Structure formats: structure tokens, C-alpha cells
């Protein structure tokens, strides 16, 4: 299952790209920080387009929970600020929502396939015993 890896890579690319603008604007870094930021944001968009779904909005919605968690990891590891309990609670809630959007659809499709297979098998067994 490659989708979670795509979401994580996309989140890192988006956060890095946005941070380059933050660094230029808020931390008074040189405008050259914007160049890798633009490349990173283009990479983010491309990675998110690789997610296996029929609708872009659904990919973006499920991605949102991953983005929030990755942002808090960035806060902790790059900016050296530990997330507080409200950050963690909010991220957990968002991940549950993203999981419902992404995982439940896949699970229900597999369940429907299993039901169709059971019905087909039951039909074959009934046909063979008649």
C-alpha cells in the first residue's frame, strides 16, 4: 500500500515549501530560500496527484490528517517545540477522520467483493448439488 507513503512524502514537501516562505518572510532569510521552496511545493502537488483515488477532493481530505501529524512532527523535530496535549488530541481526531475517509472506503469495497464471491460460491455449490 503506497498511499500512506505518498501522503507522508507530500506532507514533508509541502511543509518544507511553506517553511521556506515562512523563513524568508518571518525569519528574514534571503529570498533565495524561495527557490527550493517552490520546487518543494511543486513536488508536493505531484506526489499528491499520484494517490490512487477517483476524486482529487477525497485525496486532499484524507491527506489533511496526515499533514497535521507531519506538521506537529516538524514543530517538534525542526523547530524544537514539543506539541502540547491539545495539539496531540487534535491530530488524533484528524487522523481518525482521515482514516474514515481513506480506509473505510477500501474496506467496504473489499467486503463487497467478498460478499459477491461468497454469493457466487454459494450459487455454484447449490448448482452442483441440485
N, C-alpha and C positions, 0 to 999 in steps of 0.2 A: 504494500500500500504506500504509494509515493506521495499522496496528497498531504499528509501531515508534514513531510519534509519540505514540500513546496511552500506550504504556509509558513514554516519556520524560516526558510531562506528568504521568502518575500518580506517577512516582518523585519528581519535583520537589514535587508536592503532598504526598506522604507524608513526605518528608524535612523540608519546611518545617513541617508539622504536628507532627511528632515533635520537631523542634528547638525549637518554641515551648514544649513541656513541659520539655525539657532546660534552656532558658534560664530558665524560671520556677523550676524545682527546683534546678538546679546553679549557675546564674549569678545567682540571687537577683533575677531580674526581677520586675516587678509581675505579679500574677495576670491582669491584662488581656491579657498575652501569650497566654493560653489561648484567648481568643475567636477570633482569626484562625486559631489552630492547629486548633480544632475544625472551622471552616469548611474549612480546607485538607484535613483528613483526610476530611471528607465528600466533597469534590471528588475526592480520590484514589480513594475507593471507587466513585464514579460513573464516573470515567474508565476504571477497570479493568473495570467491567461492560460497557463499550462494545466491548471486544475481541471480534473475530469468532471465536468458538470454541464448541464444543458443551458444554464442561465447564469450570466455574469453576476447578477444581483445576489443569487444564492451563494455563489463562491465568495463574494465580498462579505456577506452576512456571517457565514461560518468562519471566515478568516478573522473577523473582528475580535473574537475571543482569544485567538492565538496572538494577535497583535498586542492586545492588552497585557497578556502574560509576558511576552517578549519585551514590552516597554518597561515593565517592572523589573525584569532581569537587567535591562540596560541601566535603569536607575541604580540598581544595587551594584552591578559589576563595573560599569563605566563611570558613573557619576558618584560612586561611593556613598550612596544614601540607601539605607535599608528600607524596604517597603514596610509600612505600618500595618496593623491588623485590618484597617478599613481597606487599604489597597489590596490586601490578600483576599479579604471577603468579596470585594467587588470583582476581582479577577476570577475567583472561583465561580461566582454566579454567572459571569460572562462565558466561562468555559463550558458550564452546563448548557447554556443556551446554544453555543456553537455546536456542542455535541448533539443536541436535539436536532438542529438543522442538518448537520452532516451525517451523523451515524445512524439516526433513526430511519432516514430515507433508504440507506443502503441495507439496513437490517430488514426493513419491511419488504424491500424488493426481493431479498434472498428468501424471506419467509414465504412470499407469494410464489416464488419459483419452487420451493419445497412442497407447498400445498398442491401446485399443479403436478409435480412429479408424483406425489402420493396418489392424487386422483387418477392419473394415468396408470400407475402401477395397480391400483385397486381395480380399475377397468380391465386391465389385462388379466389379472387374477380371476376376476368374475367371468370374463370371456372364456378363459381356459377351463373353468370348472363347469360351465353350462352345458 
